[in-house]
Structures are given as structure tokens and as C-alpha cells.
Amino acid sequence: DVKVTQSSRYLVKRTGEKVFLECVQDMDHENMFWYRQDPGLGLRLIYFSYDVKMKEKGDIPEGYSVSREKKERFSLILESASTNQTSMYLCASKESHSYNSPLHFGNGTRLTVT
Amino acid sequence: GDSVTQMEGPVTLSEEAFLTINCTYTATGYPSLFWYVQYPGEGLQLLLKATKADDKGSNKGFEATYRKETTSFHLEKGSVQVSDSAVYFCALSEGGGADGLTFGKGTHLIIQP
């Protein structure tokens, strides 16, 4: 089975801090994604990557950046955390460019910015 | 652009009741359609999928049929259990595939014993 691991289940950070959310997948997938999940809004795509060092903006990239130095690892960075970035963050990976392939999700990181 | 609309929740049912969660979509082409489930404290898991019109996806007693004429992909189960309590997401994928899925807002299902 595909395993997508997010390094933290819960994080509490202060406004203005730089925050790193880490995600690792073990199935050599090319494509990786970061979503945020908020009540009433569902899942919204922040950034995705289809190869090492490649990244594309999703629907809500403002206030975020990403890093993919190795194929298995995709990091989400909040340069200066703000309270409106309090959310559940979900990382996912996908095995190919086929649109039939499902996403495999990690268990999520619940971030609170105070 | 693409969009997915799901019925609002929470949906509360008694154990062994029949379940339907409605999902309709808007897409320019011929998307693949998915249902994901999220149990408390966990990430999303793929429940079932269908890749072309009239396909039926099924898993764990859940079914959904890809209806192109009504642009729908309703989730059904004949007899729900307390363990089915979760949030259910309908999603679609279209285009090159590298840009992920478009999700509905999710439907919270509560099954009472």
C-alpha cells in the first residue's frame, strides 16, 4: 500500500513565524499535492508538483511556497504565518499523469496560528 | 471551470437505513469521478471511482454510477452501519492529471445505533 506520511499531526505556531510542513511518500510517485481543508469550504489546492524542483500554483497559493528537492518529499512553507492560515493541511501523491489515477492522502496536519 | 456540488450535511440516519448522497458535476470534457471518505482524525481514502459513462464503482457495500446525461455520481448503500459515520467527498479529475482533483465540499454522515 502507498504510504504518505506527514511529519506532524498537530502544530501550534505564532503569527509571523516561518512554518514548514513536511510530507514524504514511499511509492516513487511523480505528482504531489498540498491541500487545505476548512469547514464549509472543502478541500482547496494550494500547490502541486509533477517532478523534482518543479512546482505549480493551485487555487489558493497566496502566503505559501513549496519545495521539492527529492522525489519522495514535498514541503509546504508558510513564510510568515497568519491566523487565517489556521487549518487542516493535507498532502497527497499520485502515481502518474493519467487522470484516472487516484490521489493517496496523508493523515493531515492541523495547524493553529495564534 | 470544473466544479462538484454535493448535498449539504450533516445527514443523520439510523443503522440499517438506505443511504443516498447526491453529487453533480460540471466539466467541459469527460472526467473521471471519485468518492473519497474521511474518518475522524484521518486523511481521505479512496472509496470508489468510475472512469466513463455508465460505469459503476463499488466498494465496501457502497455504489455509484457515472451518469453523463444527468452529470451525476450519487453514492448509495443499502444498509448503513455506525462505522460508516464519516465525511464523504465527491471529486472529479479532468485534463492532464498532474493538477489533482476538484472536490465537493463534503457531506458529513452520522449513523445512529
Chai-1 contact restraints between the chains, C-beta under 6 A:
chainA,res_idxA,chainB,res_idxB,connection_type,confidence,min_distance_angstrom,max_distance_angstrom,comment,restraint_id
A,N31,B,A98,contact,1.0,0.0,6.0,A-B,restraint_1
A,F33,B,G100,contact,1.0,0.0,6.0,A-B,restraint_2
A,G42,B,F103,contact,1.0,0.0,6.0,A-B,restraint_3
A,G42,B,K105,contact,1.0,0.0,6.0,A-B,restraint_4
A,G42,B,G106,contact,1.0,0.0,6.0,A-B,restraint_5
A,L43,B,F103,contact,1.0,0.0,6.0,A-B,restraint_6
A,L45,B,G100,contact,1.0,0.0,6.0,A-B,restraint_7
A,F48,B,G100,contact,1.0,0.0,6.0,A-B,restraint_8
A,Y50,B,A98,contact,1.0,0.0,6.0,A-B,restraint_9
A,L90,B,G43,contact,1.0,0.0,6.0,A-B,restraint_10
A,H97,B,G96,contact,1.0,0.0,6.0,A-B,restraint_11
A,H97,B,G97,contact,1.0,0.0,6.0,A-B,restraint_12
A,H97,B,A98,contact,1.0,0.0,6.0,A-B,restraint_13
A,S98,B,G97,contact,1.0,0.0,6.0,A-B,restraint_14
A,Y99,B,S32,contact,1.0,0.0,6.0,A-B,restraint_15
A,Y99,B,S93,contact,1.0,0.0,6.0,A-B,restraint_16
A,Y99,B,G97,contact,1.0,0.0,6.0,A-B,restraint_17
A,N100,B,S32,contact,1.0,0.0,6.0,A-B,restraint_18
A,N100,B,T51,contact,1.0,0.0,6.0,A-B,restraint_19
A,P102,B,L46,contact,1.0,0.0,6.0,A-B,restraint_20
A,L103,B,L101,contact,1.0,0.0,6.0,A-B,restraint_21
A,F105,B,G43,contact,1.0,0.0,6.0,A-B,restraint_22
A,F105,B,L44,contact,1.0,0.0,6.0,A-B,restraint_23
A,G106,B,G43,contact,1.0,0.0,6.0,A-B,restraint_24
A,N107,B,E42,contact,1.0,0.0,6.0,A-B,restraint_25
A,N107,B,G43,contact,1.0,0.0,6.0,A-B,restraint_26
A,G108,B,G43,contact,1.0,0.0,6.0,A-B,restraint_27
